[in-house]
Every structure is written in C-alpha cells, then in structure tokens.
C-alpha cells in the first residue's frame, strides 16, 4: 500500500517505525489532544506497529498509513482511516511529529489519503472529529476541504476534563468540485 505525493510516501507501518512512533506519541504537545497518555512506551509502540502493519485497508476498521518524508526516508507521522461497515464512508485522523509540523506535510498527507478514498475506493463521505482547542487540527481539516458540521459542548471526558468536540465532514462531490484546492 503506497500513496505518494511530491514530498511524502504513505505506506504500511514496519518494525523500524517503533522508535519514531513512540517518540512523537510521547511528546506532550502531540499527546495533549489524543486518547493516549505520555509517555508512550516502546512496548506499546511495538504492539501498535504490529497491529497497524497487519491491518487490511479494504476491510472495515482502522488502517494507519505511516507518513514518510521521501527525501530523508524518515517516518514523521501517521494518517488513520476508519472504514465503515458499508465501505462507502470513513473517519480520518492524523498525527505528525512536532518538529515536522508547520511545513504542510500533514495537509499533504491528508489530501493524498482523501484522493485515494474518493477516486480509487469510491467513498461517498469522510468525517473527522477534533478537540475544539486544537486549532492546528481544525485548520488542517478546513484547508483540506472539510466543512464544520457541529460543535459538541463538553462532549468528551478526556484526561480528567470535559472537552468540546468539533465535527467535520467532506463529501465526494465537494472533493471533486474543488473544495480541497484552498
């Protein structure tokens, strides 16, 4: 499973990704808005990489792409796709190492996955959800063409506090009408 962009390769996870996965998931700036706790131990990263490498992107459930910076052959993050049982809808999520943020890599990776989901897999809709305080995340979604469809007040209990959730959606027709070109 390979998706390529001008600067990135999106591929299956492999055992050599364990340390980089643990490193960026351990960073408190990354873990802050995620479900996992920091530090993210190597044993947990090893299990996660094994599970992600074994996943089938054609079956319902989560499949994680490892995001690699092509020029350096460096693993810098991941993009996850949760394919629904009907195989026509999915949810997307993403994580990028902090030192690689701010260069457009996450937007580039998300757009590549969306292109694959809509053009190759024929999906009708892709959704995403993020913590309302995570400005960088919701701005990425909006750059990628998603529309904000909801704001759920104090909807999630995460790490000892109630958080607001923002709901986003992107339809196949929006994607092909150029909503992702901004």
Buried (B, 14 or more C-beta within 10 A) or exposed (E): EEBEBEBBBBBBBEEEBBEBBBBBBBBEEBBEBBEBEEBBEBEBBBEBBEEBBEBEBEEEEBBBBBBBBEEEEEBBBBBBBBBBEEBEBBBBBBBBBEEBBEEEBBBBBBBBBBBBBBEEBEBBBBBBBBBBEBEEBBEBBBBBBBEEEEEEEEBBEBEEEEBBBBBBBBBBEBBEEEBBEE
